[in-house]
Amino acid sequence: MKLSIITINYNNGQGLEETIVSVINQTYRDFQYIVIDGNSTDGSRDVLEKYDKYIDKWISEPDSGIYNAMNKGAYFANGEYLLFLNSGDYLYNKNSLENLFKNNFHEDIVSCSLYTYSKKNICVQTPPRKISLYTFIDGSSLAHPSTLISKKIFLQVGGYNEDSKIVSDWIFFIEALIINNCSYISFPKIILSSFNCFGVSSTSTEQRLLEVQKYLGGKFPRIIEDYMSLKEEFISNSIYWIVSRSNFFKFLLIVPFKIINRVLRLRNYLGKRVGIYFIKS
């Protein structure tokens, strides 16, 4: 079997049903579907029973958190690849999987674009063409609802770190791609999934930043120190260059726009950052 789709849920029956419907309506059928519910009390179990014949494996029992539930789902997976599509998220359209699997790929990590939405914004997040530590250094990550993970690599890395409450998927991708140097391919022209930005990892910005800093400081202390020093040096040099010019106010107005343009062009050229393109804001 090529793919195992894993949905975790806790007290989000409406979102769970939307996710299930998007999965069972796919034109591509070579997948296993697993749902892990954390013993919900809102009627989610009724939703699971309603769609029981379409779900290969589902359980409803207490767990110790999001990543414990995701690891539990991976344990039951038989597919070559894992796709974590949690309740409230859904596959972009009925041809999403078929569009992806028309391509011949064997890489460990396969990342596509993600349609994201909230009360304020609608945007498309595109995966980087290349991967380096620079991709993740500021807390950016590949989007797990639109990224396939080889089960072999998932087990090799040890699954998701359950000590982290928010950024364990980010930690996993660093462990897999940077430390274990697993293979990677991206399909930015394929929008695989839609992501609801009201989830835990989307709203707890302060907690996310603390977890990112804690991990990077512990894993790459010397690299992070150098990175922060270079950032400060770049800012200082930029300010010095501007004020040392004649016709100061002219440069003060023009230079920031030039710098932004150069940075965006550089990032696009390097292809190592996650792209965000706003559709509505």
C-alpha positions in Angstrom: 0.0 0.0 0.0 1.3 3.4 -1.0 -0.2 5.7 1.7 -1.6 5.8 5.2 -3.7 8.9 6.0 -3.9 9.6 9.7 -6.4 11.9 11.3 -6.4 12.8 15.0 -9.3 14.4 16.7 -10.5 15.6 20.1 -13.9 17.2 20.6 -14.1 18.5 17.0 -16.9 16.4 15.5 -17.8 18.9 12.8 -14.2 19.3 11.7 -13.7 15.5 11.8 -16.6 14.9 9.5 -15.3 17.5 7.0 -11.9 15.8 7.0 -13.4 12.3 6.6 -15.5 13.4 3.7 -12.6 14.9 1.9 -10.6 11.7 2.3 -13.3 9.2 1.2 -14.2 11.3 -1.8 -10.7 11.0 -3.3 -10.5 9.5 -6.9 -7.1 7.9 -5.9 -7.9 4.9 -3.7 -4.5 3.2 -2.8 -4.5 4.3 0.8 -5.3 3.2 4.3 -7.4 5.5 6.5 -6.8 5.7 10.2 -8.6 8.0 12.8 -7.3 8.4 16.3 -9.8 10.1 18.7 -8.9 11.1 22.2 -12.1 9.9 23.9 -14.1 12.9 22.7 -17.4 13.8 24.5 -18.9 16.0 21.8 -20.4 13.4 19.5 -17.2 12.6 17.5 -17.7 9.0 18.2 -21.1 9.1 16.4 -19.3 10.6 13.4 -16.8 7.7 13.4 -19.6 5.2 13.6 -21.4 6.9 10.8 -18.4 6.5 8.5 -17.1 3.3 10.0 -17.2 1.4 6.7 -14.9 3.9 5.0 -12.3 3.9 7.8 -9.8 1.1 8.0 -8.9 1.6 11.6 -10.3 3.9 14.3 -10.0 4.1 18.0 -11.5 6.4 20.7 -9.5 6.4 23.9 -7.6 8.8 26.1 -4.2 10.0 25.0 -1.5 12.3 26.4 -1.6 14.9 23.7 -1.5 15.7 19.9 1.8 14.0 19.2 1.0 11.0 21.3 -2.1 10.5 19.1 -0.1 11.0 15.9 2.5 8.5 17.0 -0.3 6.1 17.8 -1.7 6.5 14.3 1.6 5.8 12.8 1.8 2.6 14.8 -1.2 1.2 12.9 -0.1 2.4 9.5 0.7 -0.1 6.7 1.5 2.4 4.0 4.9 3.3 2.5 4.1 7.0 3.3 2.3 8.7 6.1 0.1 11.8 5.7 -1.1 13.5 8.9 -4.4 15.2 8.1 -6.0 16.2 11.4 -9.6 17.0 12.1 -10.7 20.3 10.6 -8.1 20.1 7.8 -9.1 18.5 4.5 -7.7 17.4 1.1 -7.9 20.4 -1.3 -10.2 18.7 -3.8 -11.3 15.2 -4.9 -8.3 14.8 -7.2 -5.6 16.0 -4.7 -4.0 12.6 -4.2 -4.4 11.5 -7.8 -2.6 14.7 -8.9 0.3 13.9 -6.6 0.7 10.3 -7.4 0.8 10.9 -11.1 4.4 11.8 -10.4 7.0 9.2 -9.9 8.9 9.8 -6.7 10.8 7.7 -4.2 12.1 10.4 -1.8 11.7 10.1 2.0 9.9 13.5 2.4 7.5 14.7 -0.3 6.1 18.2 0.3 3.3 20.0 -1.6 1.6 23.4 -1.2 -1.0 24.1 1.4 -4.1 26.3 1.3 -4.5 28.0 4.6 -7.4 30.0 6.0 -8.4 32.0 9.0 -10.8 34.8 9.9 -8.4 37.4 8.5 -6.4 35.7 5.8 -6.4 33.2 3.0 -3.1 32.2 1.6 -1.1 29.4 -0.1 2.1 28.1 1.6 4.6 26.6 -0.9 7.3 24.2 0.1 11.0 25.1 -0.5 12.8 23.6 -3.5 15.9 23.0 -1.4 16.4 22.2 2.2 19.0 23.4 4.7 19.0 24.5 8.3 18.2 27.9 7.0 14.8 26.6 6.1 13.9 26.0 9.7 16.1 28.5 11.6 13.3 31.0 12.4 10.7 28.3 13.3 9.4 27.9 9.8 8.5 24.3 8.8 7.1 22.1 6.2 3.4 21.8 6.5 2.5 18.4 7.8 -1.0 18.3 6.3 0.6 18.6 2.8 3.8 16.6 3.4 4.2 12.8 3.0 6.7 11.1 5.3 8.2 7.8 4.6 7.2 5.4 7.4 10.7 4.0 7.4 12.2 7.4 8.1 9.4 8.2 10.6 10.4 5.1 12.6 14.1 5.8 12.1 13.9 9.3 13.6 11.7 7.9 16.4 8.4 9.5 15.5 7.2 12.8 17.0 8.8 14.1 20.2 5.9 13.9 22.7 7.7 16.3 25.2 7.0 19.2 22.8 3.4 20.5 22.9 3.4 22.5 19.7 6.5 22.2 17.5 7.2 18.5 17.4 6.5 18.3 13.7 9.1 21.1 13.1 11.6 19.2 15.3 10.9 16.0 13.4 11.7 17.6 10.0 15.0 19.0 11.4 15.9 15.6 12.7 15.0 13.8 9.5 16.3 16.3 6.9 19.2 18.0 8.6 20.6 15.5 11.0 19.7 12.2 9.2 20.0 13.8 5.7 17.0 12.0 4.3 16.0 12.6 0.7 13.5 15.4 -0.2 11.3 16.5 -3.2 8.8 19.2 -3.5 5.8 19.8 -5.7 4.9 23.5 -5.1 2.4 23.5 -8.0 0.2 20.9 -6.3 -2.0 22.1 -3.5 -2.6 19.0 -1.6 -4.5 20.1 1.5 -6.3 22.9 3.3 -5.3 23.9 6.8 -7.5 25.5 9.5 -5.4 28.2 11.1 -7.3 28.1 14.4 -5.4 25.1 15.8 -3.1 24.9 18.7 0.1 25.4 16.7 -1.4 28.3 14.8 -2.6 30.3 17.8 0.0 29.7 20.5 2.7 31.9 19.0 4.6 32.7 22.2 4.7 29.1 23.3 5.9 28.1 19.8 8.7 30.6 19.9 9.9 29.3 23.4 9.9 25.7 22.2 11.8 26.7 19.0 14.5 28.6 20.9 14.8 25.8 23.5 15.4 23.2 20.8 17.8 25.2 18.6 19.8 26.4 21.6 20.2 22.8 22.9 20.8 21.1 19.6 22.9 23.7 17.7 24.2 26.2 20.4 27.3 27.4 18.5 25.5 27.7 15.1 22.6 29.7 16.6 25.0 32.0 18.4 26.8 32.7 15.1 23.5 33.2 13.3 22.2 35.8 15.7 25.6 37.6 15.6 25.5 37.7 11.8 21.9 39.1 11.9 23.0 41.9 14.3 26.1 42.6 12.2 24.0 42.8 9.0 21.6 45.3 10.6 24.5 47.5 12.0 26.3 47.5 8.6 23.1 48.4 6.8 22.4 51.3 9.1 26.0 52.5 8.8 25.9 52.3 5.0 22.7 54.4 4.8 23.8 57.2 7.2 27.2 57.4 5.5 25.6 58.4 2.2 25.0 61.9 1.0 21.5 62.9 0.3 20.5 60.9 3.3 16.7 61.2 3.2 16.6 60.1 -0.4 18.4 56.9 0.5 16.3 56.5 3.7 13.2 56.4 1.6 14.5 54.2 -1.3 17.0 51.8 0.4 14.5 49.8 2.6 12.5 48.9 -0.5 15.6 47.8 -2.4 16.8 45.7 0.5 13.4 44.0 0.8 13.3 43.4 -2.9 16.9 41.9 -2.9 16.1 39.7 0.1 12.9 38.3 -1.5 14.8 37.7 -4.8 17.6 36.0 -2.9 15.2 33.8 -1.0 13.4 32.8 -4.2 16.7 32.0 -5.9 18.0 29.9 -3.0 14.6 28.2 -2.8 15.3 27.2 0.8 12.5 29.0 2.5 8.8 28.3 2.9 6.8 30.6 0.6 3.6 32.4 1.7 1.3 33.9 -1.0 -1.7 35.9 0.3 -4.9 35.4 -1.6 -7.1 37.5 0.7 -6.1 39.6 3.7 
